Amino acid sequence: MATDQPVNMTDLSKRKPRATRVRVSRLTTLLAMAAICAFFIGCSSGADSKQQQAHAAGPRSVSVATAPVQRQDVPVYLSGLGAVTAFNTANIKSRVDGQIMKVNVQEGQNVKQGALLIEIDSRPFQVQLDQMQAQLSRDSAQLHDAQLNLERYTSLIPSGSIAQQQVDTQKALVDQLQGTVHTDQAQIDNAKLQIVYCHITAPFDGRVGLRQVDPGNIVHSSDTNPMLILTQLQPIAVIFTLPEDVLPTVSKRMKQGTLEVDAFSRDDQLTAGKLLTIDNQIDATTGTAKLKAVFSNSDNQLWPNQFVNADLLLETRKNSTVVPTAAILRGPQGTFVYAVNSDKTVQDRQVTVSLTQGDTTVITAGLEPGDMVVTDGQDKLQRGSRIEPRSTTPGGGASGGRGVSPINKDGHRQSAGSSGADAAGSGTVVSGSPGS
């Protein structure tokens, strides 16, 4: 039989305060979460109100790059890829067989025309010369004796003391000995020439390359390898190519005067020269023709087989209205730019492009010098948009290519640190009609 256990009143009194504390903790957590949510809602509403106020105040200004429209002389260039070639190149070889006695130049030395380069042993040829001279003396004596006898025989003909046949025979002997004397003289001249060949001189002013022989080496006239190579670097030539379509214009300008050519090496150093000639045929595979320009190269900036960009100055357009090429846009209505108004708003203007030369474009209608145009950020603009101009680099170009450098007092382009090695292939960087 089960019995009821007595209830412990002490345990009940301990449980009530514990349950109360749990409920208070939960209530505190809920209040904290509600306060956080209210804070975030208040911040969001404040931001929305600020944005609404900003939109109500007016449209935001677009940050763009601007550049002024200028009036300047614009040189028209035709650009082509070329290679530097020595104006003269000589493979110095021996014309006689013999031993090298002395090399009078050092590798890389600049020599003048006629300077002695290499000496070959000339003693064998000197011996031959002495022999030929001795033989000439002997044959000359025999000729003199024959001539005296011929004179005696001839004087006896009137008296009939000598037969005519004997006189004719003596005359033939004199002619024979004269031929022998001439042969001896030719052999003497040949021996002297061989001695001259033993002293090898520079055929022109130039720079000595790496030599292939040393004193004591035996050389032959039949050797295929040269003893050294001499190249003329001052002046030096550049051979470059241009499309066949521009050749008539270039030929016409050549008749009017000498054309200037600027060569840009890979380190962007500018060297000026003159156009020498146009090749007499066009390469049918590429549709280009070769042109040759000559440069003084006094500062040794150009070296044979160096690749360069050659810019041929075709003409200079005086007082042209120019803008950066980056400002030119094209749309359904044609070519236009965004011009900046005095109230910092923009307006699209139709323009007429006459010539594009690198980072500079010549405008013939639509703009006036002093106007401001947008060169960067046009994709965010429309008519009437408000802008905030930002500072730009001089020139305002955005294409990164070679632009039009300043023109000096002689009408020639000055070096502007342009990237001359960026062009690829042969062709012209001019759009429009260069001959117009």
Helices and strands as residue ranges (DSSP letters): H 9-57, E 62-68, E 70-92, E 98-103, E 110-111, E 116-120, H 123-156, H 164-197, E 199-201, E 206-208, E 218-219, E 228-243, G 244-246, H 247-256, E 260-264, E 270-283, E 288-295, E 307-324, G 325-327, E 329-331, E 334-340, E 346-350, E 352-357, E 360-365, E 372-376, G 378-380, E 387-390, E 430-431
